[in-house]
Amino acid sequence: MSLNLKTYTEHFTNPLYLESGRILEPYDITYETYGELNDDKSNVVVICHALTGSHHCAGTYDGDKKPGWWDNLIGSSKAVDTDKYFVICTNVLGSCFGSTGPMSPQHPHHNPYRYKFPVITIKDMVKAQRILFDKLGIHNVHAIIGGSMGGMQALHFAIHYPDFASKIISLATTHATQPWAIAFNKISQEAILKDPDFKGGYYESSEIAKSGLSGMAVGRMAGHISFLSPESMQSKFGREYRGTDGLYELFGKFQVEMYLEYNGYNFTKWFDPLSYLYITKAINIYDLSRGFDSLGEALQKVNAELHLISFSNDLLFRSHEMKEINDTLKAIGYKNHNYLDVQSDYGHDSFLVEVDKFEKYIKDVLNG
């Protein structure tokens, strides 16, 4: 069977009322679908992306070598089987891959919003998706799956739209972003803001796409340290040194340094710096219990079959943060949930790269 990959952008003219009290109008949501929607629309699986992800979660575009970010999980005969399920993944508000964000033109003129763009929260991202699904005539879905910031969205769906999904699978995330993760984001934010080429937010996108942004690259290197773990760095790079560099050359490099440089500098050519600031802000202020007296009170809203998956060596969102959600669900007497801590040395990025460790679990959950 073919993946049947299709990309769309939906335009909304009704105002979107944000958690901050601000209004966004008009706005666009870009999304991608895979597989075929069945007659009673009962086979929908929603995928939520992480910080630098996009709606392109599977398959390959014509002329492109790099597949979607969760291609090892989603596709024909894979854990999220597109021969069976109709998969939909939207680009979140505030991002830079087609949905409205800080570099989108501000209505009614054509200048980008830049700092006039309102602060978006995870709850706002989910609300916009829900409005999109309503417009598509999708009022219930079989499952919602997301990792990291995608896992935050999945949990928000569970609480704020309790009857929307039958099953929710949230991986490698937390119920509220902790100071350790906020600190890593702070390095990225400062490095962007202090880079003269950022021009106080008044840069030209074409310039950044061509030359990159060195401050953002440095911040991204810090981020990469939080995505890996000491063990995964050890096995991936060890103390390997670049063969052409002298050991006593001041700027001679270890393989791990080359990895950070390569990933840091490349990243800045395809991800918008203002989007990065806005989305890390959304992650920092994320707290499932905001608007409730406690996490327990928030979780009392949950109605779906809820699956929580953490990774034992995740340094960004620690296993015990996910376990706390599980323990709170137990404490309030919620029965329809399960918690799996995947043994892994890889770190936070396990949810992207070690799919073989949890794909059977996801397949079993989806197939009931």
C-alpha positions, -999 to 999 in steps of 0.1 A, spaced: 0 0 0 12 36 -6 15 60 23 -9 84 5 9 115 19 -10 148 14 -2 183 26 -28 210 32 -31 245 46 -64 256 61 -72 293 65 -94 305 94 -110 339 96 -128 335 130 -108 349 159 -89 324 180 -91 334 217 -58 327 234 -51 317 269 -33 350 274 -65 370 266 -50 380 232 -68 372 199 -52 358 168 -71 364 135 -69 353 108 -46 323 110 -34 293 90 -28 257 101 -7 235 79 -12 197 82 -3 164 66 -24 133 63 -15 97 55 -36 66 47 -74 67 40 -102 80 62 -128 53 66 -166 59 61 -175 65 98 -143 84 105 -134 60 133 -98 53 122 -81 87 129 -48 88 147 -35 123 156 3 128 158 16 158 178 51 171 171 80 183 193 97 217 195 115 217 162 93 191 145 66 198 119 35 183 103 58 162 81 61 131 104 64 103 79 72 95 43 95 114 19 87 144 -4 96 141 -41 132 149 -46 139 149 -8 161 123 8 152 129 45 119 112 56 95 127 82 107 127 118 87 96 129 90 77 97 102 46 116 69 45 135 43 56 110 36 39 76 24 8 58 26 -22 82 45 -1 109 33 4 145 10 32 134 -2 14 103 -14 37 75 -31 7 57 -54 7 87 -54 42 102 -59 77 88 -30 97 104 -31 135 107 -3 157 120 -6 195 122 22 221 124 16 240 157 8 277 159 40 297 164 61 273 143 77 282 110 65 254 86 33 269 73 11 275 103 8 311 115 38 322 135 59 353 144 72 357 108 38 354 92 23 386 77 1 405 102 -33 413 88 -43 437 72 -8 446 60 21 423 49 48 430 74 56 401 97 43 401 132 77 396 148 73 407 184 37 417 179 29 380 177 11 369 209 26 344 233 11 310 224 7 282 250 5 245 245 -32 248 253 -36 273 224 -18 249 200 -43 222 210 -73 245 207 -63 254 172 -59 218 162 -93 210 177 -109 238 156 -92 224 125 -105 188 132 -140 203 136 -137 220 102 -127 186 87 -157 170 103 -136 149 127 -152 151 161 -137 119 177 -104 102 171 -91 67 178 -59 79 193 -35 108 199 2 102 201 30 126 209 65 128 223 83 156 242 63 188 234 40 165 214 34 146 246 25 179 264 -1 184 236 -15 149 240 -19 154 278 -37 187 271 -61 170 248 -68 144 276 -78 171 300 -94 199 280 -111 177 254 -118 145 275 -142 129 250 -122 136 218 -98 107 218 -104 71 229 -67 65 235 -39 89 243 -2 80 243 22 105 257 60 99 255 91 115 270 74 145 286 62 160 320 32 175 336 49 209 341 83 220 327 109 219 355 137 244 362 164 221 346 146 222 312 138 259 315 176 265 322 186 248 289 160 269 270 174 300 287 208 294 271 192 291 237 171 322 242 200 344 254 223 331 227 198 342 200 190 375 216 226 385 220 236 376 184 241 409 165 228 392 133 194 386 151 190 424 148 166 426 177 142 404 159 143 425 127 164 401 106 156 390 71 146 354 69 164 349 36 197 361 52 193 336 81 185 308 57 217 315 38 242 323 66 226 308 97 227 324 131 257 316 152 240 325 185 212 301 178 237 274 168 254 277 202 220 275 220 211 245 199 244 228 210 233 232 246 200 217 237 216 187 221 234 179 253 200 177 270 187 154 243 215 128 247 230 112 278 266 106 290 262 70 280 249 77 245 277 102 239 302 76 251 290 49 228 284 73 198 317 92 200 339 80 228 372 100 228 375 98 190 395 128 177 395 141 141 423 123 123 435 154 104 438 176 136 468 177 158 462 169 195 481 200 205 463 222 180 442 247 199 411 242 177 416 205 170 384 187 175 369 156 192 341 139 172 316 150 198 325 186 192 321 181 154 287 166 160 275 195 181 288 221 156 273 203 126 239 199 142 239 234 158 249 254 126 228 233 102 197 238 123 198 276 121 194 275 84 160 258 85 144 269 118 133 304 124 148 321 155 117 340 165 97 308 163 123 292 185 118 319 211 80 316 210 79 278 212 105 276 240 84 301 259 53 279 254 73 249 267 86 269 297 52 280 309 35 247 302 18 234 334 -11 209 332 -25 221 365 -28 258 355 -64 268 360 -69 240 385 -61 237 423 -38 208 417 -25 182 392 -49 158 407 -79 181 400 -67 185 364 -63 148 359 -98 142 372 -110 155 337 -93 126 319 -117 102 303 -95 85 276 -74 53 280 -41 70 289 -7 56 283 24 72 297 59 63 284 91 76 299 128 67 291 150 57 320 180 79 309 160 110 298 179 140 312 154 166 299 121 152 312 131 127 339 113 94 343 100 104 378 81 134 363 61 110 342 57 86 371 43 115 391 14 117 366 9 79 369 10 81 408 -15 110 408 -39 91 385 -37 62 409 -43 85 439 -75 99 424 -87 64 416 -84 65 378 -82 30 365 -79 34 327 -42 42 324 -8 25 321 28 36 327 59 22 309 94 32 317 115 21 288 151 11 297 173 32 275 208 47 276 201 71 247 185 100 266 156 122 257 158 115 219 150 79 225 114 85 216 127 94 181 155 70 176 148 39 197 113 32 182 121 -6 183 119 -4 221 82 7 222 67 2 188 51 -31 198 35 -14 228 21 13 206 8 -12 181 -9 -32 208 -25 -1 223 -39 10 189 -51 -24 180 -68 -28 214 
